[in-house]
Amino acid sequence: MTVEALNPPMCTDSGTSLDRLLRPRSVAIVGASDKVGALGASVLSNLLRNGFSGDIHLINPKRAEIDGRPCLPSVDALPDGVDAAVLAIPRVAVLETVKALAARNVGAVVIFSAGFAEGGEEGLAEQREIGRIAAETGMVIEGPNCLGMTNFIDRIPLTFVETSVQPLGDRRGIGVVSQSGAMACVLCTTLASRDLGLSFSISTGNEAASGVEDYVDHLLGDDATQVIAMIVEQFRKPQRFLAAARRARALGKTIVLLHPGKSSAARESAATHTGAIAGDYQVMRVKVERAGVILVETLEELGDVAEIALRCPTIPAGGVAVLGESGAFKALTLDLCEAIDLDLPQVDDGNAPALRAALPAFVPVSNPLDLTAQGLVEPDLYYRTLAALFSDDRFGSVVAGIIQTDPITVGIKLPPILRAVDELKPEKPIILAGLDEGADILPDYINQLRAFGIPYFPSTERAFRALKRLNDHARRDFRETDAAPLAAPGLPEQGGVIPEYRCKAILAPLGIPFPRGAFCTTIDEALSAALNIGYPVALKAQSADLSHKSDAGGVVLNLRDADELRAGWDRLHANVAAYDTSIALDGALLEAMGERGTELIIGAKSDPDWGPVILAGFGGVTAEILQDVRLITPDLSVEAIAAELHKLKQAALLRGFRGSPPLDVEAAAQIVATLGRLMIAEPSIHEVDLNPVVLYPRGKGAVALDALMLTGPKNA
């Protein structure tokens, strides 16, 4: 199937209210049943078990009543204007039922059935028709191929998963939005087991008429939802999601995203799972992180990051202090934190006097700390140590890695830790992580920790990995460049490949540096230009049909005088003719040969879904092997771009390596910034390729040796 087939457009107007789905006052169950395990029976059981006080309408043409509740023979018998209908029926009956529900002015429909866009052309056509009905009537449709939703605030579960809703009360909550219903269920179970409040859980499935973007927008306006945890295989409205993410950041709410689809196999699986085609993962990643989303890589991380973001008073930022009780644990922590690049500020007797005063003389000041077993003899040591760590501004959070062992040991260690948090009321997060998962720890202690806003983790490794995600997010600079977009006069109206000589003529006035050169159509023009430019020169064949000139022998280098230039001119034309007789050259570009330097690749791409992004990294012969590049959004400042370049694997080469001089990173960053401004101003540009860009020592700049551009129609 085509990408378009597997990615049908959603038809719901973004202004449609979701309240009739998420907060219904009346519910119809189409396909109601009393058979244990039947979907309709489970929905009814859920509503009754959780005390739904609204009207419930059961529809089953074969039954007059179910458990004393009357059954209607068809949708046509429903009263006008029921808020939500749940379809627990086979796929073949869904479309006609949706039409009938629309005729009865039903506000929202939940479709459990599968086999639509992911099942073939017939199912796809029916899904499109469902979307059209929703668009025409304003009816909210969740699914198809979903598990429904649960409103934990009002205790309304419209799902066939057996659910006993734990009400949120006056707590802040986590809203779960997932294309996968099964993973939404798993995540909610995990979060609830940690006594984390949930506000909503919404499974969007195939998203025929409403998608994750709609529900995120709604949850951002919900006062009870502080954190949104998402599992998304494809964003069908990326720009709308990015706008929602920026709004979340402005509201002080946190979005945590798990996005399957990094591998080609996962992308294939997504297409068959929810009818989605996963886009370029790396482009998605740089865009959503720039908008303020915390991206995680495992379901476990999703729960861990969401817990810290919800439970702690602030998002952890800055270095991490680790309170431990073992020399071996100290070494393991140093190994892990170096591997994941988690900052552990170094402290010693000289620069941490408060910590030195808190510790026994035989315990060295360090990070991680090794308190040894002294805390069992002197429990107040935990209180004094935490007090010193809380007051040290070098630490943005504290992890207490505690050996629990048995109830007696826990009873000695945890009371002074709890007392320190209760009395000192630290503004920075503290996380308690046990080293011995499965140790016998009284639930009362865990409950007290959580009541004080202290996440309790079964392992320190999970805590460190979650903190790394949160720290990176907190340190991210979300400021945008104040430089204006940069329009490019001379772009063709009709679009297409723009060859090097025309591309350079467009880009050079914008500030992209190129070698001195001239476009020539005859050897006499070339000879005259060479006198002005100065030998040695390079000669490059020019045609929109010749993107890879070197493959065709269309580049002749280091021509040192007029005779060599004449011979090079003839050789270049002969090489291209031998390569492909259909290629008609516009002419040749004559350029001055430059000094050798460090080769970079800089290019820009306008992703059809996510918009423009810039790629920058090391080029040369190892470029394809190492793939040492960074993706950069086009709105960064020159300073922020330079910081990104210093994150390259081979960044030591930029700073001067083994006696070589530091390179002009700012000059490379300026090229990236200029391309970014151009891509923002000119949406008709699909791609720009500057390869190679030669970077010279600091103060000597950079030069783009080649340039190619692909554009579309300007008014498309």
Disulfide bonds with the S-S distance in Angstrom:
none
